[in-house]
Every structure is written in C-alpha cells, then in structure tokens.
C-alpha cells in the first residue's frame, strides 16, 4: 500500500461529500476520490431540494408527530420496503441535516406550501414542510475550487423558492441578480454541493480528481482498500475502517439498464457520469443487489443541439410544461393515457405499459400537444413564449395536419382533444382526474383559479407538438445495505469494510419518490450514517 487512511470515500457527489464530513468529524482520517474532473455529479445540476421528514425547520409539535406519519406514508405506497433501513432514514434524516447545517455553511429553509407527491395516502403533508430548499452559497469562499464544481450552462442565481418551480409568482429584480453575480452567489444544486465542498475543504479533505477506481482490495473477505488510477499511474490506498461507495446510479450504462430496469430508459436527465462503476465494484466482491428494476423516473424533453460537455444529448425533466392549461399528452394512437400533471416519478409507470398485441410499449413514443395560446403564454424547455418555434417543436395549422407531421393517428388525436376540451371547459377531467390534487395545480398556472390552473382547452391554431421521452433523475437500485449503510452479500450477511450510499445503494425508500428532494434526502442522510459508522462512532450523538 502506498498510502493509508481510516475511511476512503469513492465519489464526490452530495452523498460522498456528506460521508467524508461525517467520518472526519467522528475522528477518522479521510480520503475522497472522484473519477471526474469536477465534483458534485447529478446533485450539482439538481434543484437542491432535500426531502426530510421530522426536520428542525418544522414547528416542534409537527416534528414530533412526523415520524409516525412519514412511516405510514411510505407503507401506504409500498409493501416491499426494508423496515429497518427505512426507519434509519426517517429517524436519522432530521438529525443528519441539522448536523450538516452546524458543521458546514449549508443552510436550508422550508419550501413553503410544497406538497408531498401522493396526497391521497395517509401521512402525506399537503401543506408541505418536508421539502427543504437550499439557501444561496457564496462560491468566492471556495477559491480555486469554485471552478471544480460541475456545471453545464449558466448557473442559477436563485433559490428554488424564488422561481415558479418553487411556487413563486415573481422573481428577484435585475439589481439583485447583478449583485449575486458579482458575489458569485449560487442557488439550487450548486449551492448544495458548494457548501458541502466547503465543509470538506475546511477539514483538509481535498478531493482527488480524475481518479477512477479500478477495484476494491479484499483481505480475508473484508474490503481493506482501493486501487485507483491517477495521471496514468496505478495507486493503492488502504482503508483501516471502511470504504464508502458514493458513485451514483447506472442510468448511463445501456447494458445495465437493459439487464435490470422494468422498462425503457432512453433519455436520462442526469449528467453522463452515472455509469454504474460502484455497482460493478461491489458486485465483484460479492455484494447483493436490491430494487434493481426501478429508477427515479421522469418524462424528459430533448431539444436538438442541447448537449452535455462530452457531447452526449442533454435531456431535461418535463415538470411544468405538461401541467399547464391548453396542453395534453397522447400516444401514437392519438389518445391520452394519463393525468399529465401527476408527479413525474409515478408518471413513469404510464409510459411503461406493454401492449401484448403489438408487442410494443403502448405509450411510447408520446407527444405533448398544445395550441397557439399556450405557446404565446408559456415557455417550452429552453424555447421562450411567443409565436416562433425552434425546429424540435413541430407545428401545423390543424390537428389532423399535426398528426400527419408527427406520425400519430389523426382521428384519434382529434377525438382526444375534443373530449378533453369539453371536460376542461367544465373544470374537470373524469378520464384521469387531472386537477383534483393540490400537486396537479402546484406546477400549473397560478394566475388561474382552482383546476383551471392546469385544465384548459386547446382551441387556437396553429397546433404544436414536442416528443416526450422516458428518462430518469437517476436509478435507485443498487447495493443492498443494512440500516448503517453496510453492504450485504446475497445471503444478507455484512461485507466487512464496505458501505454504499446515494444512488449506488438500494434506495431506503424503495421505488417511492416521496416528494421534492426524494433522492437527496436519503443520500445525505445515509452519507452521514455510513460516514459515522465507518469511523466507529455510530452510537454517539452528532457533534
């Protein structure tokens, strides 16, 4: 061994950064290794929202009652959860976030009024309170490391609660924007990752970048170190107490997605670093797997010409566009197939319906259809409101002509729009219940009352269509762990010295995306849990 540490963390995304901080504050000597040129991964381009039951920002009486409510909520949504691992998340989330707020510059505030995603289930909070928004962070504090946080395109100078995504109806003034640019204040996932990186740097933990790990080192059945490549040279690093995998999911590995996922995932919304590296490292040392058929699903839009830095096509989750009045989604038969305004993760199931007669996916391809009034009012992806449309937005003077352009059934499309229009004029959707949930309206047009915020007829030509593809924020299947984040083998026995957190871990919430930040909440929580346990101080309170 060329070097030795107490704890080695592989992956410098949100969960890895949190694990490094927690392990260091528990007394461990820590190394943090990242295969990419930058830190942050998917978290760095996220909205920076964290779903945290029983968090300290709630009123005391709500916080005390939230444990039972949160557990009831999950169990009402899935009967295939590991009770111990789920309880570790629910019990540890508030404490972990409070620790990170004390230990780093990271600060949160409740995203007021942001509801949980399944409001018909017991334990859900329609009034919000579990979704926490990240405050702005001053990147000048990072010095040269400010250029080492992953970005793609302009960075956000806003907090989510200052945008329509977070429920705002106005945005800050241009003067405020200029002041934030001058101070290099960033919001969203940039703020989350920047503050966590500052916490690492303050502790002398400098990520080792451009250093892919080739294999885990094993002695007598225990993981005792890693072998990684840096500048063309192979290095061996011993880990006295444990190795923590925080390498993300496998959504950009076509071989793994075909082998494991329950349906197509053709257009991931995450950066193209999530290629299953940690999953394969763990498999080679005998790790068991869990939840492998599922992902944090999201319908996506892929504008032509939009790419990641490596040239891969860039897709984005379709969050707002499909919820606005004057729009609907159809399949190749021109028929609606879902409540377009429901939460994006659950919506994945609608796209994964298999038709045994045609031996094909019934609702892929799909299109978002809207009229000229919609186009004049609302943005579609990067295309601003107005009559002009880029080449990836199709248009035609009539619905029949539009159907011919996009290749769907014209009679089916005309019938679907006519039926939808008749019901929308009455403010209801008896076919799929769009507009009945508070969540449906949250992302809609808040200038319109009630269900009219999401339901409106398509009347004004020309008519438009954009292809909607099946994507994900990340996969959520991975290494099976216990409640301390320790990797388990296929028989359920602990693999000594190996931990998994974040999207390389079989998600503690199973396939349930509970609300905004449903990935980052468990990721940060188990980062802290595993970091502390690897440092052998799991039974002491957070400092």
C-alpha positions in Angstrom: 0.0 0.0 0.0 1.3 3.4 -1.0 -1.0 5.3 1.3 -3.4 4.7 4.2 -6.5 6.3 5.6 -9.2 5.4 8.1 -12.0 5.9 5.6 -12.0 6.1 1.8 -15.0 7.6 0.1 -15.4 6.9 -3.6 -17.5 9.6 -5.3 -17.7 13.3 -4.6 -21.4 13.9 -5.2 -23.7 15.0 -2.4 -23.7 11.7 -0.5 -19.9 11.3 -0.8 -19.2 14.8 0.4 -21.6 14.3 3.4 -20.0 11.0 4.2 -16.5 12.5 4.2 -17.6 15.3 6.6 -19.4 12.9 8.9 -16.4 10.5 9.1 -13.9 13.3 9.7 -16.0 14.8 12.5 -16.2 11.4 14.0 -12.4 11.3 14.2 -11.4 9.5 11.1 -8.6 10.3 8.6 -10.5 10.5 5.3 -9.6 10.3 1.6 -12.2 11.3 -1.1 -11.7 10.0 -4.6 -13.6 11.1 -7.7 -13.3 9.8 -11.2 -14.4 13.0 -12.9 -12.6 16.3 -13.4 -15.2 18.1 -11.2 -17.2 17.3 -8.0 -20.9 17.3 -7.5 -22.3 15.0 -10.2 -26.1 15.0 -10.5 -26.6 16.9 -7.3 -24.7 19.9 -8.8 -27.3 20.4 -11.5 -30.3 19.5 -9.4 -32.9 21.8 -7.8 -31.0 21.5 -4.5 -34.2 20.4 -2.6 -34.0 17.8 0.1 -36.9 15.8 1.4 -36.5 15.5 5.2 -39.2 14.1 7.5 -39.1 15.5 11.1 -36.7 18.3 10.2 -35.7 21.0 12.6 -37.3 23.7 10.5 -40.8 22.3 11.3 -42.7 23.5 14.3 -41.9 21.4 17.3 -45.3 19.7 17.5 -45.3 18.8 13.8 -41.7 17.5 14.1 -42.6 15.2 17.0 -45.6 13.7 15.1 -43.9 13.3 11.8 -42.1 10.0 12.4 -45.2 8.0 12.6 -46.8 10.0 9.7 -43.8 9.5 7.4 -43.6 5.8 8.1 -47.3 5.4 7.4 -46.9 7.4 4.2 -44.2 5.0 2.9 -46.0 1.9 3.9 -49.2 3.1 2.2 -47.2 3.4 -1.0 -45.2 0.2 -0.9 -45.2 -3.2 0.8 -41.7 -4.1 -0.4 -39.6 -2.0 2.0 -36.8 -2.9 4.4 -38.4 -1.7 7.7 -35.0 -1.3 9.4 -33.4 0.7 6.6 -36.5 2.9 6.1 -36.7 3.6 9.8 -33.0 4.5 9.8 -33.7 7.2 7.1 -36.9 8.5 8.8 -35.2 8.6 12.2 -31.9 9.9 11.0 -32.9 12.5 8.3 -33.6 15.4 10.6 -30.6 14.8 12.7 -28.3 14.5 9.7 -29.5 17.7 8.1 -29.2 19.5 11.4 -25.6 18.2 11.7 -24.7 19.4 8.2 -26.1 22.9 8.9 -24.0 23.1 12.1 -20.9 21.6 10.5 -20.8 23.4 7.1 -22.1 26.6 5.5 -25.1 24.7 4.2 -28.4 26.3 5.1 -32.0 25.2 4.4 -35.4 26.7 4.6 -38.8 25.1 4.2 -40.2 25.3 0.6 -43.5 26.7 1.8 -46.6 25.1 0.5 -44.8 22.4 -1.5 -46.9 19.3 -1.0 -45.8 15.7 -0.9 -46.5 13.8 -4.1 -49.1 11.3 -3.1 -51.7 13.3 -1.2 -54.3 10.6 -1.2 -52.2 8.4 1.1 -52.1 8.6 4.9 -49.2 10.5 6.3 -48.8 12.8 3.3 -48.4 16.5 4.0 -50.5 18.6 1.6 -49.3 21.8 3.3 -45.6 20.9 2.8 -42.8 21.1 5.4 -40.7 18.2 4.4 -39.2 19.7 1.3 -36.2 21.9 2.2 -34.8 24.5 -0.2 -31.0 25.3 -0.2 -30.0 28.9 0.6 -27.6 30.7 -1.7 -23.9 30.0 -1.2 -21.0 32.3 -1.9 -18.6 30.5 -4.3 -15.9 33.0 -3.6 -15.4 31.1 -0.4 -14.1 28.1 -2.4 -11.2 29.9 -4.0 -9.8 27.9 -6.9 -12.1 25.0 -6.1 -15.1 27.1 -7.3 -14.1 26.1 -10.8 -14.2 22.4 -9.8 -17.9 22.1 -9.2 -19.7 20.6 -12.1 -21.8 22.9 -14.2 -23.4 22.8 -17.6 -24.6 26.1 -18.9 -25.4 29.2 -16.9 -25.5 28.7 -13.1 -28.7 29.6 -11.2 -28.5 32.8 -9.1 -31.8 31.9 -7.5 -33.2 29.8 -4.8 -35.9 27.4 -5.9 -38.4 29.2 -3.7 -37.8 32.3 -5.9 -39.0 30.5 -9.0 -42.3 29.2 -10.4 -41.0 25.7 -9.7 -40.9 26.6 -6.0 -44.3 28.4 -6.1 -43.1 32.0 -6.6 -45.1 34.3 -8.9 -42.4 36.9 -9.3 -38.6 36.7 -9.5 -35.9 39.0 -7.9 -35.0 42.3 -9.5 -32.2 42.7 -12.1 -30.3 44.6 -9.5 -30.5 41.6 -7.2 -29.2 39.4 -10.0 -26.3 41.6 -10.7 -25.3 41.7 -7.0 -25.4 37.9 -6.8 -23.3 37.5 -10.0 -20.8 40.0 -8.6 -20.6 38.0 -5.4 -20.8 34.6 -7.2 -23.7 33.6 -5.1 -25.4 30.4 -6.5 -28.5 28.6 -5.7 -30.1 25.2 -6.5 -27.7 22.2 -6.5 -24.7 24.5 -7.0 -25.3 25.9 -3.5 -25.8 22.4 -2.0 -22.6 21.0 -3.5 -20.6 24.2 -3.0 -21.4 24.3 0.7 -20.6 20.6 1.2 -17.4 21.0 -0.6 -16.5 24.0 1.6 -17.2 21.7 4.6 -14.7 19.2 3.2 -12.0 21.8 2.4 -12.4 23.3 5.9 -11.4 19.9 7.3 -8.4 19.5 5.0 -10.2 17.0 2.8 -9.3 17.8 -0.8 -11.0 15.5 -3.4 -8.6 13.5 -5.5 -10.0 14.2 -9.0 -9.6 12.4 -12.3 -9.0 9.2 -10.4 -11.3 6.3 -11.4 -11.2 3.3 -9.0 -10.3 0.0 -10.8 -11.1 -2.4 -7.9 -11.7 -2.9 -4.3 -8.9 -4.6 -2.3 -10.0 -7.5 -0.2 -8.3 -9.4 2.6 -9.9 -12.4 4.2 -13.3 -11.4 3.0 -13.1 -7.8 4.2 -12.7 -4.7 2.0 -9.4 -3.1 3.1 -8.7 -0.5 0.4 -8.9 0.6 -3.2 -6.9 0.6 -6.4 -7.3 3.7 -8.5 -5.6 5.3 -11.5 -4.3 8.9 -11.4 -2.3 10.5 -14.3 -1.8 7.1 -15.8 -0.3 5.6 -12.7 -1.9 2.9 -10.6 -2.2 3.6 -6.8 -3.2 1.5 -3.9 -4.8 3.1 -0.9 -5.5 1.2 2.3 -8.6 1.8 4.4 -8.3 0.9 8.1 -12.0 1.2 8.9 -14.0 1.2 5.6 -14.6 2.1 2.0 -17.8 4.0 1.2 -19.3 3.8 -2.3 -21.0 7.0 -3.3 -20.6 6.7 -7.1 -24.2 7.3 -8.2 -26.5 5.2 -10.4 -26.2 3.3 -13.6 -28.7 5.2 -15.9 -26.0 5.9 -18.5 -24.9 2.3 -18.8 -27.1 0.8 -21.6 -26.0 -2.7 -20.8 -27.1 -2.4 -17.1 -30.3 -0.6 -17.9 -31.4 -3.3 -20.4 -30.5 -6.0 -17.9 -32.2 -4.6 -14.9 -34.9 -1.9 -15.4 -38.5 -2.8 -15.8 -38.9 -0.6 -18.9 -37.0 1.7 -21.3 -34.8 4.5 -20.0 -33.6 6.1 -23.2 -33.0 9.7 -22.2 -31.6 10.2 -18.7 -31.9 13.7 -17.2 -28.6 13.3 -15.2 -25.1 14.1 -16.4 -23.4 11.2 -18.2 -21.1 10.2 -15.3 -23.6 7.7 -13.8 -22.4 4.6 -15.5 -22.6 2.0 -12.7 -19.0 2.0 -11.7 -19.6 1.5 -8.0 -22.3 -1.1 -8.6 -19.8 -3.2 -10.6 -17.1 -2.7 -8.0 -19.5 -4.0 -5.3 -20.6 -7.0 -7.4 -17.0 -8.1 -7.9 -16.6 -8.5 -4.1 -19.9 -10.4 -3.7 -22.5 -7.6 -2.9 -26.2 -8.4 -3.1 -28.5 -6.1 -5.0 -31.9 -4.7 -4.4 -34.6 -2.6 -6.1 -32.9 -3.1 -9.4 -35.9 -2.7 -11.7 -36.7 0.8 -10.6 -35.5 4.4 -11.1 -36.4 7.9 -10.2 -38.4 8.1 -13.4 -39.2 11.4 -15.2 -40.6 12.2 -18.6 -38.0 14.2 -20.5 -37.6 16.6 -23.3 -34.5 16.6 -25.5 -34.1 19.8 -27.6 -31.9 19.4 -30.6 -28.5 20.9 -30.2 -28.6 20.6 -26.3 -25.6 18.5 -25.2 -23.5 17.7 -22.1 -19.8 18.8 -22.2 -18.8 15.3 -23.5 -21.2 15.7 -26.5 -24.0 13.4 -25.1 -27.5 14.6 -25.9 -28.9 16.5 -22.9 -32.4 15.8 -21.8 -34.4 17.7 -19.1 -37.3 16.6 -16.9 -40.7 17.9 -18.1 -42.0 19.4 -14.9 -44.1 22.4 -15.7 -44.9 22.2 -19.4 -47.2 19.2 -19.1 -49.2 20.7 -16.2 -50.2 24.0 -17.9 -53.7 24.6 -19.3 -54.0 24.2 -23.0 -51.9 21.1 -23.2 -52.2 17.3 -23.1 -50.2 14.2 -23.9 -51.0 11.5 -26.4 -49.5 8.2 -27.7 -49.2 7.0 -31.3 -52.9 6.3 -31.5 -53.5 10.0 -30.6 -55.1 9.1 -27.3 -54.4 10.4 -23.8 -53.1 7.9 -21.4 -52.5 9.6 -18.0 -53.1 12.6 -15.8 -50.4 14.7 -17.3 -50.0 16.8 -14.2 -49.2 14.0 -11.7 -45.8 13.7 -10.2 -43.0 12.9 -12.6 -41.7 9.8 -10.9 -45.1 8.0 -10.7 -45.7 9.0 -14.3 -43.0 6.6 -15.4 -45.5 3.8 -15.0 -47.8 5.2 -17.6 -45.0 5.1 -20.2 -44.1 1.6 -19.3 -47.4 -0.1 -20.2 -46.7 -3.0 -22.6 -49.2 -3.9 -25.3 -49.0 -7.7 -25.8 -51.0 -7.5 -29.1 -48.5 -5.2 -30.8 -45.6 -6.4 -28.6 -44.5 -2.8 -28.0 -44.7 -0.1 -25.4 -48.3 1.3 -25.7 -47.4 4.9 -24.8 -44.0 5.3 -26.4 -43.5 7.4 -28.4 -45.5 10.2 -26.8 -46.1 13.8 -27.6 -47.1 16.9 -25.6 -49.7 18.7 -27.7 -50.6 22.4 -27.2 -52.1 25.3 -29.1 -51.0 28.8 -30.1 -52.5 30.4 -27.0 -50.3 28.1 -24.8 -47.3 28.9 -27.0 -47.8 32.6 -26.6 -48.0 32.4 -22.8 -45.6 29.7 -21.7 -42.0 28.6 -22.3 -41.4 25.0 -23.6 -38.0 23.9 -22.4 -35.4 26.5 -23.5 -37.9 28.0 -26.1 -39.4 31.2 -24.7 -43.1 32.1 -25.1 -44.1 33.6 -28.4 -45.1 32.6 -32.0 -41.6 31.5 -33.1 -40.7 27.8 -32.6 -37.4 26.0 -32.9 -37.0 23.0 -35.2 -37.6 20.5 -32.4 -41.2 21.9 -31.8 -43.5 20.6 -34.6 -46.4 22.8 -35.8 -49.3 22.5 -38.2 -52.4 24.6 -39.0 -54.8 21.8 -37.8 -54.8 18.8 -35.5 -55.1 16.4 -38.5 -52.1 18.0 -40.2 -50.1 17.9 -36.9 -50.9 14.2 -36.5 -49.5 13.6 -40.0 -46.3 15.5 -39.2 -45.6 13.6 -36.0 -46.9 10.2 -37.2 -49.8 9.6 -34.8 -53.4 8.7 -35.6 -55.2 11.8 -36.8 -58.8 10.7 -35.9 -57.6 9.6 -32.5 -55.9 13.0 -31.8 -58.9 15.0 -33.0 -61.3 12.9 -30.8 -58.9 13.1 -27.8 -58.7 16.9 -28.0 -62.4 17.3 -28.5 -63.2 15.2 -25.4 -60.5 16.9 -23.3 -61.8 20.4 -24.4 -65.3 19.6 -23.4 -64.3 18.5 -19.9 -61.7 21.2 -19.5 -64.4 23.9 -20.1 -66.2 22.4 -17.1 -63.1 22.3 -15.0 -62.9 18.6 -14.7 -61.1 15.5 -16.1 -63.3 12.4 -15.5 -60.9 10.3 -17.5 -57.7 10.8 -15.5 -58.5 13.1 -12.6 -56.2 15.9 -13.7 -56.7 19.0 -11.4 -58.1 17.1 -8.5 -54.9 17.0 -6.4 -53.2 20.0 -4.9 -50.0 18.7 -6.5 -51.5 18.9 -10.0 -52.1 22.6 -9.6 -48.9 23.5 -7.8 -46.9 23.5 -11.1 -49.8 24.9 -13.1 -50.7 28.5 -14.0 -51.3 30.1 -10.6 -52.9 33.1 -12.1 -56.0 30.9 -12.8 -58.2 29.7 -10.0 -58.5 26.0 -8.9 -58.4 23.3 -11.6 -58.3 26.0 -14.3 -54.6 26.3 -13.3 -54.0 23.0 -15.1 -57.1 22.4 -17.2 -57.8 24.5 -20.3 -59.0 23.7 -23.8 -56.8 23.6 -27.0 -58.7 25.8 -29.4 -56.3 28.3 -31.2 -54.4 27.2 -34.3 -51.6 26.6 -35.2 -51.1 23.5 -33.0 -47.8 22.3 -31.7 -46.2 19.0 -30.5 -42.9 18.0 -28.9 -41.7 14.5 -28.4 -41.7 13.3 -24.8 -39.2 10.5 -23.9 -38.7 8.2 -21.0 -35.9 9.4 -18.7 -34.9 9.4 -15.0 -33.2 11.6 -12.5 -31.2 8.5 -11.7 -31.6 4.8 -10.9 -32.5 3.8 -7.4 -31.5 0.2 -7.3 -28.1 -0.9 -6.1 -26.1 -2.5 -3.3 -28.3 -3.9 -0.5 -27.3 -2.5 2.8 -28.3 -2.6 6.4 -29.5 0.3 8.5 -26.0 1.6 9.0 -25.2 1.6 5.3 -23.0 -1.6 5.4 -23.1 -3.6 2.2 -24.7 -7.0 2.4 -24.0 -10.1 0.4 -26.8 -12.1 -1.3 -27.4 -14.0 1.9 -27.9 -10.8 3.9 -24.5 -11.0 5.7 -22.4 -7.9 6.1 -19.4 -7.4 3.8 -16.9 -6.1 6.3 -15.4 -2.7 5.4 -17.8 -1.8 2.6 -20.6 0.8 2.7 -22.9 2.2 0.0 -24.8 5.5 0.0 -26.8 7.6 -2.6 -27.9 6.1 -5.8 -25.4 3.2 -5.7 -27.3 2.0 -2.7 -30.6 0.1 -3.0 -32.8 3.1 -2.0 -34.1 3.0 1.6 -37.5 4.3 0.3 -37.7 1.5 -2.4 -39.3 2.8 -5.5 -41.2 5.6 -3.7 -40.2 9.1 -4.6 -42.0 10.7 -1.7 -41.7 14.4 -2.6 -39.4 17.1 -4.0 -35.9 16.1 -2.9 -36.8 12.4 -2.5 -33.3 11.4 -3.8 -31.2 13.9 -2.0 -32.8 13.4 1.4 -31.9 9.7 1.8 -28.5 10.4 0.1 -27.4 13.0 2.6 -28.8 11.0 5.5 -27.1 7.8 4.7 -23.9 9.7 3.8 -23.8 10.9 7.4 -24.9 7.5 8.8 -22.3 5.5 6.9 -19.5 8.1 7.4 -20.0 7.9 11.2 -20.3 4.2 11.4 -17.2 3.7 9.3 -15.4 5.9 11.8 -16.7 3.5 14.5 -18.6 6.2 16.4 -22.1 5.3 15.3 -23.7 5.3 18.8 -22.6 8.8 19.8 -24.7 11.9 19.0 -23.9 14.2 16.2 -21.5 16.9 17.3 
